[in-house]
C-alpha cells in the first residue's frame, strides 16, 4: 500500500518562518516528521493535510492542499509561507493525506472523525511525528478508524504509519466538566486545553477574582473553554466580554459553555492570534485577563505569551489593567518590564503567580 519514497525536499531552501516569530534560534518551521511525510507526496494530486504546523507540507504539496487544522497560528503561518490561501477540507476530492500526529489524542480522534465523514471510499493516510511525542494511544486511534495499518521504519527519530481511513459518520461531542463551586458546567470539545479537568492555574486565578476591578470591557486572551470569563461574569454580570483563542476547539468550547450557563451575557468569541484583530481595529479594553500557554504543539516556548503581552499593551488605555496568571518559574515579570510601567505581584503559591500590570 505504501508509495515509493521520493527524494527528500530541502525545506531549508524554502525560507520557512514560524508564527509567531521565533525567539529561540534553534526552533525551525519543520522537523524530521515533515521531511518524512514529504517523501510520499504525489505530484499534482490533491492532498489532505492534517496539523500542518507552519506550512512546510503545504509548500511541498502545492496548490492542491486541503486542511484540517485547529490552530489559527498554523493557518496564518501556512498562508505566510506558501503565499496561498488556507483552504479547509470540506469534502473536496482527495488522492491521499498527510497527518502530523498532534499532542492531544482527543483532538486526533476528532480530526479523523471529521475527515471520515466526507469520504465515500477509504483514503490512504500517512501519519508521522517525532518518536518522543508518539504514543501507543496514537496507534490505537489509527487502528480504530483505519484498515491496512502498516508501520514504516523510523527515520531520524520520526515515526511513520500508513493506513486506510474508513468512511464514517461519527461526530465529536463535548466533555461536560462540572465546577460546582461556581455552579457551572464547562463544555470541553476534543483538543481544548485541560480537556477533562479544571486547569489549576485558572482555579488559582479565580480564587483571587474578588481583587479584580469592576470593568466595563474585558478581554480574555487564550480563553480556552471560557472559564475565566464565566467566573468574571458571575461577579460582574453587566461587563462586556471579548474572548480570544487561537484554538478552534477552544472557541467552540467557550461558545457552548456560555450558551449553556449565560446565554444572555454580553460576549463575543473570536478565533484569532491573541489580540491581533483587536490591535488592527484599534480596540482598547478596561481589563485584560491572560493565562498564557508556554507550548506550541509539542515545543516548549514563551513566544505566544510574549506576543500576547505586547498585544495587550497596544489594547490598553492609561487606566486599563492587565492581569496574568502564569507558572512562576517562567519569570514573566522581566518580560513585562519591557512594555509596562507598573508591575505588581498580587498573589503566589508554590506553582503560580498572579501579576497586575499597567501602562
BELKA-V504944 format. One record per residue. SS is DSSP state (alpha for helix, beta for strand, coil for the rest). Layout:
BEGIN
SS, SS
END
This chain:
BEGIN
coil, coil, coil, coil, coil, coil, coil, coil, coil, coil, alpha, alpha, alpha, alpha, coil, coil, coil, coil, coil, coil, coil, coil, coil, coil, coil, coil, coil, coil, coil, coil, coil, alpha, alpha, alpha, alpha, alpha, alpha, alpha, coil, coil, coil, coil, coil, coil, coil, coil, beta, beta, beta, beta, coil, coil, coil, coil, coil, alpha, alpha, alpha, alpha, alpha, alpha, coil, coil, coil, beta, beta, beta, beta, coil, coil, beta, alpha, alpha, alpha, alpha, alpha, alpha, alpha, alpha, alpha, alpha, alpha, coil, coil, coil, coil, coil, beta, coil, coil, coil, coil, coil, coil, coil, beta, beta, beta, beta, beta, coil, coil, coil, coil, alpha, alpha, alpha, alpha, alpha, alpha, alpha, alpha, alpha, alpha, alpha, alpha, alpha, coil, coil, coil, coil, coil, beta, beta, beta, beta, beta, beta, beta, beta, alpha, alpha, alpha, coil, coil, alpha, alpha, alpha, alpha, alpha, alpha, alpha, alpha, alpha, alpha, beta, beta, beta, beta, beta, beta, beta, beta, beta, beta, coil, coil, beta, beta, beta, beta, beta, beta, beta, beta, coil, coil, coil, coil, coil, coil, coil, coil, coil, beta, beta, beta, beta, beta, alpha, alpha, alpha, coil, beta, beta, beta, beta, beta, coil, coil, coil, coil, coil, coil, coil, coil, coil, coil, coil, alpha, alpha, alpha, alpha, alpha, alpha, alpha, coil, coil, alpha, alpha, alpha, coil, coil, coil, coil, coil, beta, beta, beta, beta, beta, coil, coil, coil, coil, coil, alpha, alpha, alpha, alpha, alpha, alpha, alpha, alpha, alpha, coil, coil, coil, coil, beta, beta, beta, beta, beta, beta, coil, beta, alpha, alpha, alpha, alpha, alpha, alpha, alpha, alpha, alpha, alpha, alpha, alpha, alpha, alpha, coil, coil, coil, coil, coil, beta, beta, beta, beta, beta, coil, coil, coil, coil, alpha, alpha, alpha, alpha, alpha, coil, coil, coil, coil, beta, beta, beta, beta, beta, beta, coil, coil, coil, coil, beta, beta, coil, coil, beta, beta, coil, coil, alpha, alpha, alpha, alpha, alpha, alpha, alpha, alpha, alpha, alpha, alpha, alpha, coil, beta, beta, beta, beta, beta, beta, beta, beta, beta, beta, beta, beta, alpha, alpha, alpha, coil, alpha, alpha, alpha, alpha, alpha, coil, coil, coil, coil, coil, beta, beta, beta, beta, beta, beta, beta, coil, coil, coil, beta, beta, beta, beta, beta, beta, beta, coil
END
